[in-house]
Amino acid sequence: MADNAEEREGDQDDVKRRFKEALERKRGAAADKNAGGAGKNGSKVRGVHERADHQRQFRRKSG
């Protein structure tokens, strides 16, 4: 019975270790992806539309 408990504890430690490794890989990939940007607080807007020559008008439906 003690061997069973030790095996389960060892399995849980292994699962925790694998999850931590996967999380570190994920964070590393995200850091590499964001490294070229304007930093942590940079704008997420990539392509900005050019200025419109007129203001758009919105009208209510009549019915």
PDB file of N, CA, C and O in Angstrom:
ATOM      1  N   MET A   1       0.819  -1.190   0.000  1.00  0.00           N
ATOM      2  CA  MET A   1       0.000   0.000   0.000  1.00  0.00           C
ATOM      3  C   MET A   1       0.863   1.252   0.000  1.00  0.00           C
ATOM      4  O   MET A   1       0.522   2.245  -0.644  1.00  0.00           O
ATOM      5  N   ALA A   2       1.961   1.210   0.708  1.00  0.00           N
ATOM      6  CA  ALA A   2       2.851   2.363   0.734  1.00  0.00           C
ATOM      7  C   ALA A   2       3.469   2.582  -0.650  1.00  0.00           C
ATOM      8  O   ALA A   2       3.679   3.722  -1.067  1.00  0.00           O
ATOM      9  N   ASP A   3       3.760   1.489  -1.358  1.00  0.00           N
ATOM     10  CA  ASP A   3       4.314   1.608  -2.706  1.00  0.00           C
ATOM     11  C   ASP A   3       3.316   2.276  -3.645  1.00  0.00           C
ATOM     12  O   ASP A   3       3.696   3.079  -4.497  1.00  0.00           O
ATOM     13  N   ASN A   4       2.035   1.940  -3.485  1.00  0.00           N
ATOM     14  CA  ASN A   4       0.994   2.539  -4.311  1.00  0.00           C
ATOM     15  C   ASN A   4       0.928   4.051  -4.101  1.00  0.00           C
ATOM     16  O   ASN A   4       0.819   4.812  -5.063  1.00  0.00           O
ATOM     17  N   ALA A   5       0.992   4.481  -2.852  1.00  0.00           N
ATOM     18  CA  ALA A   5       0.923   5.910  -2.539  1.00  0.00           C
ATOM     19  C   ALA A   5       2.146   6.632  -3.099  1.00  0.00           C
ATOM     20  O   ALA A   5       2.036   7.745  -3.613  1.00  0.00           O
ATOM     21  N   GLU A   6       3.302   5.997  -2.998  1.00  0.00           N
ATOM     22  CA  GLU A   6       4.525   6.611  -3.523  1.00  0.00           C
ATOM     23  C   GLU A   6       4.470   6.708  -5.050  1.00  0.00           C
ATOM     24  O   GLU A   6       4.930   7.690  -5.631  1.00  0.00           O
ATOM     25  N   GLU A   7       3.907   5.686  -5.693  1.00  0.00           N
ATOM     26  CA  GLU A   7       3.791   5.700  -7.150  1.00  0.00           C
ATOM     27  C   GLU A   7       2.844   6.815  -7.605  1.00  0.00           C
ATOM     28  O   GLU A   7       3.125   7.525  -8.571  1.00  0.00           O
ATOM     29  N   ARG A   8       1.719   6.957  -6.897  1.00  0.00           N
ATOM     30  CA  ARG A   8       0.764   8.009  -7.251  1.00  0.00           C
ATOM     31  C   ARG A   8       1.383   9.390  -7.048  1.00  0.00           C
ATOM     32  O   ARG A   8       1.191  10.296  -7.859  1.00  0.00           O
ATOM     33  N   GLU A   9       2.126   9.535  -5.956  1.00  0.00           N
ATOM     34  CA  GLU A   9       2.790  10.818  -5.685  1.00  0.00           C
ATOM     35  C   GLU A   9       3.833  11.105  -6.762  1.00  0.00           C
ATOM     36  O   GLU A   9       3.968  12.241  -7.217  1.00  0.00           O
ATOM     37  N   GLY A  10       4.564  10.075  -7.162  1.00  0.00           N
ATOM     38  CA  GLY A  10       5.553  10.228  -8.221  1.00  0.00           C
ATOM     39  C   GLY A  10       4.899  10.589  -9.549  1.00  0.00           C
ATOM     40  O   GLY A  10       5.425  11.405 -10.306  1.00  0.00           O
ATOM     41  N   ASP A  11       3.743   9.974  -9.829  1.00  0.00           N
ATOM     42  CA  ASP A  11       3.005  10.293 -11.056  1.00  0.00           C
ATOM     43  C   ASP A  11       2.508  11.734 -11.030  1.00  0.00           C
ATOM     44  O   ASP A  11       2.554  12.430 -12.044  1.00  0.00           O
ATOM     45  N   GLN A  12       2.036  12.174  -9.877  1.00  0.00           N
ATOM     46  CA  GLN A  12       1.551  13.554  -9.761  1.00  0.00           C
ATOM     47  C   GLN A  12       2.699  14.541  -9.948  1.00  0.00           C
ATOM     48  O   GLN A  12       2.535  15.576 -10.594  1.00  0.00           O
ATOM     49  N   ASP A  13       3.859  14.221  -9.384  1.00  0.00           N
ATOM     50  CA  ASP A  13       5.027  15.089  -9.555  1.00  0.00           C
ATOM     51  C   ASP A  13       5.436  15.155 -11.021  1.00  0.00           C
ATOM     52  O   ASP A  13       5.824  16.209 -11.524  1.00  0.00           O
ATOM     53  N   ASP A  14       5.345  14.016 -11.698  1.00  0.00           N
ATOM     54  CA  ASP A  14       5.689  13.963 -13.117  1.00  0.00           C
ATOM     55  C   ASP A  14       4.721  14.813 -13.936  1.00  0.00           C
ATOM     56  O   ASP A  14       5.134  15.538 -14.841  1.00  0.00           O
ATOM     57  N   VAL A  15       3.444  14.721 -13.616  1.00  0.00           N
ATOM     58  CA  VAL A  15       2.435  15.512 -14.335  1.00  0.00           C
ATOM     59  C   VAL A  15       2.675  17.001 -14.090  1.00  0.00           C
ATOM     60  O   VAL A  15       2.623  17.798 -15.027  1.00  0.00           O
ATOM     61  N   LYS A  16       2.934  17.377 -12.850  1.00  0.00           N
ATOM     62  CA  LYS A  16       3.204  18.780 -12.525  1.00  0.00           C
ATOM     63  C   LYS A  16       4.433  19.279 -13.271  1.00  0.00           C
ATOM     64  O   LYS A  16       4.441  20.394 -13.793  1.00  0.00           O
ATOM     65  N   ARG A  17       5.462  18.457 -13.318  1.00  0.00           N
ATOM     66  CA  ARG A  17       6.696  18.841 -14.007  1.00  0.00           C
ATOM     67  C   ARG A  17       6.436  19.048 -15.490  1.00  0.00           C
ATOM     68  O   ARG A  17       6.932  20.009 -16.077  1.00  0.00           O
ATOM     69  N   ARG A  18       5.658  18.147 -16.108  1.00  0.00           N
ATOM     70  CA  ARG A  18       5.358  18.276 -17.540  1.00  0.00           C
ATOM     71  C   ARG A  18       4.532  19.528 -17.824  1.00  0.00           C
ATOM     72  O   ARG A  18       4.764  20.212 -18.821  1.00  0.00           O
ATOM     73  N   PHE A  19       3.563  19.830 -16.948  1.00  0.00           N
ATOM     74  CA  PHE A  19       2.762  21.033 -17.135  1.00  0.00           C
ATOM     75  C   PHE A  19       3.615  22.289 -17.004  1.00  0.00           C
ATOM     76  O   PHE A  19       3.444  23.239 -17.769  1.00  0.00           O
ATOM     77  N   LYS A  20       4.533  22.300 -16.037  1.00  0.00           N
ATOM     78  CA  LYS A  20       5.414  23.462 -15.871  1.00  0.00           C
ATOM     79  C   LYS A  20       6.314  23.649 -17.086  1.00  0.00           C
ATOM     80  O   LYS A  20       6.533  24.773 -17.538  1.00  0.00           O
ATOM     81  N   GLU A  21       6.831  22.547 -17.610  1.00  0.00           N
ATOM     82  CA  GLU A  21       7.672  22.632 -18.810  1.00  0.00           C
ATOM     83  C   GLU A  21       6.880  23.164 -20.000  1.00  0.00           C
ATOM     84  O   GLU A  21       7.376  23.992 -20.764  1.00  0.00           O
ATOM     85  N   ALA A  22       5.653  22.687 -20.152  1.00  0.00           N
ATOM     86  CA  ALA A  22       4.812  23.158 -21.266  1.00  0.00           C
ATOM     87  C   ALA A  22       4.490  24.640 -21.107  1.00  0.00           C
ATOM     88  O   ALA A  22       4.485  25.383 -22.088  1.00  0.00           O
ATOM     89  N   LEU A  23       4.223  25.069 -19.885  1.00  0.00           N
ATOM     90  CA  LEU A  23       3.924  26.476 -19.641  1.00  0.00           C
ATOM     91  C   LEU A  23       5.140  27.351 -19.927  1.00  0.00           C
ATOM     92  O   LEU A  23       5.002  28.439 -20.486  1.00  0.00           O
ATOM     93  N   GLU A  24       6.321  26.889 -19.553  1.00  0.00           N
ATOM     94  CA  GLU A  24       7.539  27.647 -19.836  1.00  0.00           C
ATOM     95  C   GLU A  24       7.769  27.758 -21.345  1.00  0.00           C
ATOM     96  O   GLU A  24       8.175  28.813 -21.834  1.00  0.00           O
ATOM     97  N   ARG A  25       7.512  26.675 -22.082  1.00  0.00           N
ATOM     98  CA  ARG A  25       7.639  26.722 -23.545  1.00  0.00           C
ATOM     99  C   ARG A  25       6.647  27.709 -24.130  1.00  0.00           C
ATOM    100  O   ARG A  25       6.982  28.475 -25.034  1.00  0.00           O
ATOM    101  N   LYS A  26       5.430  27.692 -23.615  1.00  0.00           N
ATOM    102  CA  LYS A  26       4.394  28.590 -24.116  1.00  0.00           C
ATOM    103  C   LYS A  26       4.765  30.041 -23.836  1.00  0.00           C
ATOM    104  O   LYS A  26       4.621  30.901 -24.705  1.00  0.00           O
ATOM    105  N   ARG A  27       5.239  30.311 -22.634  1.00  0.00           N
ATOM    106  CA  ARG A  27       5.635  31.683 -22.291  1.00  0.00           C
ATOM    107  C   ARG A  27       6.827  32.126 -23.120  1.00  0.00           C
ATOM    108  O   ARG A  27       6.899  33.284 -23.532  1.00  0.00           O
ATOM    109  N   GLY A  28       7.752  31.231 -23.366  1.00  0.00           N
ATOM    110  CA  GLY A  28       8.912  31.563 -24.187  1.00  0.00           C
ATOM    111  C   GLY A  28       8.508  31.877 -25.613  1.00  0.00           C
ATOM    112  O   GLY A  28       9.042  32.806 -26.218  1.00  0.00           O
ATOM    113  N   ALA A  29       7.569  31.112 -26.160  1.00  0.00           N
ATOM    114  CA  ALA A  29       7.095  31.357 -27.519  1.00  0.00           C
ATOM    115  C   ALA A  29       6.367  32.688 -27.595  1.00  0.00           C
ATOM    116  O   ALA A  29       6.519  33.421 -28.573  1.00  0.00           O
ATOM    117  N   ALA A  30       5.583  33.009 -26.582  1.00  0.00           N
ATOM    118  CA  ALA A  30       4.862  34.281 -26.564  1.00  0.00           C
ATOM    119  C   ALA A  30       5.838  35.437 -26.436  1.00  0.00           C
ATOM    120  O   ALA A  30       5.636  36.487 -27.045  1.00  0.00           O
ATOM    121  N   ALA A  31       6.886  35.259 -25.658  1.00  0.00           N
ATOM    122  CA  ALA A  31       7.885  36.320 -25.503  1.00  0.00           C
ATOM    123  C   ALA A  31       8.620  36.561 -26.819  1.00  0.00           C
ATOM    124  O   ALA A  31       8.892  37.705 -27.182  1.00  0.00           O
ATOM    125  N   ASP A  32       8.940  35.479 -27.533  1.00  0.00           N
ATOM    126  CA  ASP A  32       9.602  35.620 -28.830  1.00  0.00           C
ATOM    127  C   ASP A  32       8.694  36.334 -29.824  1.00  0.00           C
ATOM    128  O   ASP A  32       9.150  37.166 -30.608  1.00  0.00           O
ATOM    129  N   LYS A  33       7.417  36.005 -29.786  1.00  0.00           N
ATOM    130  CA  LYS A  33       6.449  36.597 -30.706  1.00  0.00           C
ATOM    131  C   LYS A  33       6.296  38.090 -30.445  1.00  0.00           C
ATOM    132  O   LYS A  33       6.173  38.874 -31.386  1.00  0.00           O
ATOM    133  N   ASN A  34       6.302  38.490 -29.181  1.00  0.00           N
ATOM    134  CA  ASN A  34       6.084  39.883 -28.814  1.00  0.00           C
ATOM    135  C   ASN A  34       7.361  40.705 -28.796  1.00  0.00           C
ATOM    136  O   ASN A  34       7.303  41.920 -28.607  1.00  0.00           O
ATOM    137  N   ALA A  35       8.490  40.086 -28.983  1.00  0.00           N
ATOM    138  CA  ALA A  35       9.760  40.794 -28.890  1.00  0.00           C
ATOM    139  C   ALA A  35       9.907  41.850 -29.981  1.00  0.00           C
ATOM    140  O   ALA A  35      10.532  42.886 -29.755  1.00  0.00           O
ATOM    141  N   GLY A  36       9.350  41.607 -31.137  1.00  0.00           N
ATOM    142  CA  GLY A  36       9.489  42.542 -32.238  1.00  0.00           C
ATOM    143  C   GLY A  36       8.539  43.718 -32.155  1.00  0.00           C
ATOM    144  O   GLY A  36       8.694  44.682 -32.904  1.00  0.00           O
ATOM    145  N   GLY A  37       7.569  43.668 -31.273  1.00  0.00           N
ATOM    146  CA  GLY A  37       6.552  44.706 -31.181  1.00  0.00           C
ATOM    147  C   GLY A  37       7.033  45.916 -30.407  1.00  0.00           C
ATOM    148  O   GLY A  37       8.230  46.098 -30.183  1.00  0.00           O
ATOM    149  N   ALA A  38       6.084  46.733 -30.006  1.00  0.00           N
ATOM    150  CA  ALA A  38       6.391  47.968 -29.296  1.00  0.00           C
ATOM    151  C   ALA A  38       6.495  47.750 -27.794  1.00  0.00           C
ATOM    152  O   ALA A  38       6.432  48.708 -27.024  1.00  0.00           O
ATOM    153  N   GLY A  39       6.648  46.536 -27.382  1.00  0.00           N
ATOM    154  CA  GLY A  39       6.792  46.255 -25.964  1.00  0.00           C
ATOM    155  C   GLY A  39       5.501  45.736 -25.369  1.00  0.00           C
ATOM    156  O   GLY A  39       4.530  45.467 -26.076  1.00  0.00           O
ATOM    157  N   LYS A  40       5.510  45.604 -24.066  1.00  0.00           N
ATOM    158  CA  LYS A  40       4.368  45.024 -23.369  1.00  0.00           C
ATOM    159  C   LYS A  40       3.121  45.889 -23.508  1.00  0.00           C
ATOM    160  O   LYS A  40       2.015  45.365 -23.641  1.00  0.00           O
ATOM    161  N   ASN A  41       3.290  47.204 -23.479  1.00  0.00           N
ATOM    162  CA  ASN A  41       2.146  48.103 -23.540  1.00  0.00           C
ATOM    163  C   ASN A  41       1.956  48.704 -24.933  1.00  0.00           C
ATOM    164  O   ASN A  41       1.279  49.721 -25.083  1.00  0.00           O
ATOM    165  N   GLY A  42       2.542  48.087 -25.936  1.00  0.00           N
ATOM    166  CA  GLY A  42       2.435  48.610 -27.291  1.00  0.00           C
ATOM    167  C   GLY A  42       1.048  48.411 -27.869  1.00  0.00           C
ATOM    168  O   GLY A  42       0.265  47.598 -27.379  1.00  0.00           O
ATOM    169  N   SER A  43       0.759  49.154 -28.903  1.00  0.00           N
ATOM    170  CA  SER A  43      -0.542  49.085 -29.547  1.00  0.00           C
ATOM    171  C   SER A  43      -0.689  47.770 -30.298  1.00  0.00           C
ATOM    172  O   SER A  43       0.270  47.274 -30.888  1.00  0.00           O
ATOM    173  N   LYS A  44      -1.877  47.217 -30.275  1.00  0.00           N
ATOM    174  CA  LYS A  44      -2.145  45.989 -30.997  1.00  0.00           C
ATOM    175  C   LYS A  44      -2.717  46.273 -32.377  1.00  0.00           C
ATOM    176  O   LYS A  44      -2.979  45.351 -33.150  1.00  0.00           O
ATOM    177  N   VAL A  45      -2.908  47.548 -32.683  1.00  0.00           N
ATOM    178  CA  VAL A  45      -3.443  47.927 -33.977  1.00  0.00           C
ATOM    179  C   VAL A  45      -2.324  47.840 -35.003  1.00  0.00           C
ATOM    180  O   VAL A  45      -1.296  48.502 -34.861  1.00  0.00           O
ATOM    181  N   ARG A  46      -2.517  47.032 -36.027  1.00  0.00           N
ATOM    182  CA  ARG A  46      -1.474  46.825 -37.029  1.00  0.00           C
ATOM    183  C   ARG A  46      -1.603  47.808 -38.190  1.00  0.00           C
ATOM    184  O   ARG A  46      -0.694  48.600 -38.440  1.00  0.00           O
ATOM    185  N   GLY A  47      -2.713  47.757 -38.889  1.00  0.00           N
ATOM    186  CA  GLY A  47      -2.894  48.613 -40.047  1.00  0.00           C
ATOM    187  C   GLY A  47      -3.956  49.648 -39.753  1.00  0.00           C
ATOM    188  O   GLY A  47      -5.083  49.300 -39.401  1.00  0.00           O
ATOM    189  N   VAL A  48      -3.615  50.903 -39.891  1.00  0.00           N
ATOM    190  CA  VAL A  48      -4.561  51.967 -39.585  1.00  0.00           C
ATOM    191  C   VAL A  48      -5.173  52.448 -40.891  1.00  0.00           C
ATOM    192  O   VAL A  48      -4.474  52.649 -41.884  1.00  0.00           O
ATOM    193  N   HIS A  49      -6.474  52.627 -40.876  1.00  0.00           N
ATOM    194  CA  HIS A  49      -7.146  53.139 -42.061  1.00  0.00           C
ATOM    195  C   HIS A  49      -6.749  54.595 -42.286  1.00  0.00           C
ATOM    196  O   HIS A  49      -6.447  55.332 -41.347  1.00  0.00           O
ATOM    197  N   GLU A  50      -6.758  54.978 -43.528  1.00  0.00           N
ATOM    198  CA  GLU A  50      -6.489  56.375 -43.827  1.00  0.00           C
ATOM    199  C   GLU A  50      -7.689  57.203 -43.421  1.00  0.00           C
ATOM    200  O   GLU A  50      -8.792  56.687 -43.244  1.00  0.00           O
ATOM    201  N   ARG A  51      -7.457  58.486 -43.277  1.00  0.00           N
ATOM    202  CA  ARG A  51      -8.518  59.378 -42.842  1.00  0.00           C
ATOM    203  C   ARG A  51      -9.605  59.471 -43.912  1.00  0.00           C
ATOM    204  O   ARG A  51      -9.320  59.626 -45.099  1.00  0.00           O
ATOM    205  N   ALA A  52     -10.854  59.373 -43.463  1.00  0.00           N
ATOM    206  CA  ALA A  52     -11.979  59.481 -44.383  1.00  0.00           C
ATOM    207  C   ALA A  52     -12.179  60.942 -44.758  1.00  0.00           C
ATOM    208  O   ALA A  52     -11.948  61.835 -43.942  1.00  0.00           O
ATOM    209  N   ASP A  53     -12.605  61.185 -45.985  1.00  0.00           N
ATOM    210  CA  ASP A  53     -12.783  62.556 -46.434  1.00  0.00           C
ATOM    211  C   ASP A  53     -14.105  63.151 -45.962  1.00  0.00           C
ATOM    212  O   ASP A  53     -14.322  64.353 -46.120  1.00  0.00           O
ATOM    213  N   HIS A  54     -14.978  62.356 -45.396  1.00  0.00           N
ATOM    214  CA  HIS A  54     -16.237  62.865 -44.859  1.00  0.00           C
ATOM    215  C   HIS A  54     -16.624  62.048 -43.634  1.00  0.00           C
ATOM    216  O   HIS A  54     -16.161  60.924 -43.439  1.00  0.00           O
ATOM    217  N   GLN A  55     -17.490  62.648 -42.812  1.00  0.00           N
ATOM    218  CA  GLN A  55     -17.943  61.950 -41.625  1.00  0.00           C
ATOM    219  C   GLN A  55     -19.142  61.092 -41.988  1.00  0.00           C
ATOM    220  O   GLN A  55     -20.021  61.529 -42.730  1.00  0.00           O
ATOM    221  N   ARG A  56     -19.178  59.918 -41.486  1.00  0.00           N
ATOM    222  CA  ARG A  56     -20.260  58.999 -41.800  1.00  0.00           C
ATOM    223  C   ARG A  56     -21.529  59.417 -41.067  1.00  0.00           C
ATOM    224  O   ARG A  56     -21.474  59.792 -39.896  1.00  0.00           O
ATOM    225  N   GLN A  57     -22.652  59.356 -41.737  1.00  0.00           N
ATOM    226  CA  GLN A  57     -23.926  59.735 -41.134  1.00  0.00           C
ATOM    227  C   GLN A  57     -24.750  58.484 -40.857  1.00  0.00           C
ATOM    228  O   GLN A  57     -24.845  57.580 -41.688  1.00  0.00           O
ATOM    229  N   PHE A  58     -25.338  58.459 -39.674  1.00  0.00           N
ATOM    230  CA  PHE A  58     -26.197  57.359 -39.294  1.00  0.00           C
ATOM    231  C   PHE A  58     -27.622  57.877 -39.184  1.00  0.00           C
ATOM    232  O   PHE A  58     -27.872  58.912 -38.567  1.00  0.00           O
ATOM    233  N   ARG A  59     -28.538  57.159 -39.780  1.00  0.00           N
ATOM    234  CA  ARG A  59     -29.941  57.564 -39.732  1.00  0.00           C
ATOM    235  C   ARG A  59     -30.756  56.456 -39.102  1.00  0.00           C
ATOM    236  O   ARG A  59     -30.471  55.271 -39.278  1.00  0.00           O
ATOM    237  N   ARG A  60     -31.777  56.863 -38.363  1.00  0.00           N
ATOM    238  CA  ARG A  60     -32.672  55.894 -37.752  1.00  0.00           C
ATOM    239  C   ARG A  60     -33.652  55.368 -38.774  1.00  0.00           C
ATOM    240  O   ARG A  60     -34.018  56.047 -39.734  1.00  0.00           O
ATOM    241  N   LYS A  61     -34.059  54.153 -38.540  1.00  0.00           N
ATOM    242  CA  LYS A  61     -35.118  53.608 -39.382  1.00  0.00           C
ATOM    243  C   LYS A  61     -36.441  54.253 -38.966  1.00  0.00           C
ATOM    244  O   LYS A  61     -36.664  54.536 -37.789  1.00  0.00           O
ATOM    245  N   SER A  62     -37.284  54.472 -39.917  1.00  0.00           N
ATOM    246  CA  SER A  62     -38.555  55.121 -39.603  1.00  0.00           C
ATOM    247  C   SER A  62     -39.701  54.109 -39.643  1.00  0.00           C
ATOM    248  O   SER A  62     -40.625  54.232 -40.446  1.00  0.00           O
ATOM    249  N   GLY A  63     -39.627  53.143 -38.793  1.00  0.00           N
ATOM    250  CA  GLY A  63     -40.766  52.244 -38.771  1.00  0.00           C
ATOM    251  C   GLY A  63     -40.455  50.832 -38.588  1.00  0.00           C
ATOM    252  O   GLY A  63     -41.361  49.999 -38.557  1.00  0.00           O
TER     253      GLY A  63
END
